[in-house]
Amino acid sequence: MKRSFLVGGSTVFFGLVVSCLVFFIPESSQAESASNELNVPPKGFQALFNGKDLTGWKGLVESPPKREKMSPQELSQAQEQANKEMREHWKAEDGILVFDGKGGSICTAKDYTDFEMLVDWKILPDGDSGIYLRGSPQVQIWDINKHPEGSGGLYNNKINPNKPLECADNPVGQWNTFHIIMTGERVTVYLNGKLVVDGVVMENYWERDKPIYPTGQIELQNHGNTLYFRNIFIKELEPAEPIFNGKNLDGWELVGGPKDAWTAENGEMRCVGGRGSGWIRTKKEYRDFELTLEYKIGEAGNSGVFLRTPLEGKPAYAGMEIQVLDDYAEKFKNLKPYQFTGGLYGVQAPLRQATKKAGEWQRMDILCVGRKLKIWLNGVQVQDVNLDAYPDKVKEHPGLTRSKGYIGLQNHNDPLEFRNIKVRVIKSANDCSN
């Protein structure tokens, strides 16, 4: 079997890369071994389906909110009945998980948080199915003759993108392969080796006012038609690590400015304001990473998040600054586009405005891998930057060429708070060999 390889952290795979991993993308099924033996996981993965029986699987009991309201006894009884019905309609046949078109969906017995998943699937004409992630719908599967946009999209999203970037399905009746990566709230999907979902925030279908559940079961959905699955593999990923403990400034250092400009209490890192300039940085340097934080800025407030910044020079130029601002303040109405929240300061304006009013907590997600930079603000993507696209800016902003440095928070003499600051380090294959 002919194979091609992508190495995490060093290729076009940028949506949400993971640590020390070689991704297999063969011409037919990326999940089959070189000997064509079914259900044998690639290195680092575990098989969810053993090809022989339904060990590790259970029947579906209601939705997550309804299960939450059940007593332990009620849930146990409902699960027993769901398992009985599931075994009547889901079977292991010749190494393939087959659904006969009747009954309910099938679920993993275990819950998962952040993971990478490989799965082969096949449908017949008019087929319709999907992969539920953390118990929520879904990575879509359906007949491209009726839905020419193709499979793989996050069908139930209403705010964030719900269609695939392109149709990558094989003809109905042939095997297809999903490669799904879920970290935090975002999902990346490859279908038959082609990127169809690129780091999109998955919304909570069951409770629209809440983010996607932090953990949950994986489900294979049915819509009353025959389905086939095989080579179902999973690799659990390490969650992002907090780099602020919420109690004190351990792990951080002040750079310039008075020592009392920053405090920590009640889970928040606070810039007092009116205490001079300077900034606060991590004691550790970072190369490729996913950074998540929440911030609350006051009226007419101004701050920023520094990336790959050295100790010498102005951090916004010697490194990179992602702007944090009260975008709605009257005093800022005539600023340059790159000076608004989510802008790569001095270089690139945000793609769109996604900020809330001053005084509200807001979330920023930053993905910095190699020469690529992506930013989401309150779940909306506001940056997709190729750092090599600005050679004319390098003289003034040499930080665009840096490969590593400190993560920092700017003091602009304005009071503001940060909380839930987390980092997931992303390693390339070269890092793994060191």
PyMOL commands that set and color helices and strands:
alter all, ss='L'
color gray80, all
select helices_A, chain A and resi 64-69+72-89+259-261+315-318+330-332+337-339+387-389+391-393+398-401+429-433
alter helices_A, ss='H'
color red, helices_A
select strands_A, chain A and resi 3-7+22-26+46-47+57-59+90-93+96-99+106-112+115-123+128-133+136-142+176-183+186-191+194-201+216-222+227-236+241-242+252-255+262-265+268-271+279-286+289-297+302-309+320-325+362-369+372-377+380-386+405-410+416-425
alter strands_A, ss='S'
color yellow, strands_A
deselect
rebuild
show_as cartoon
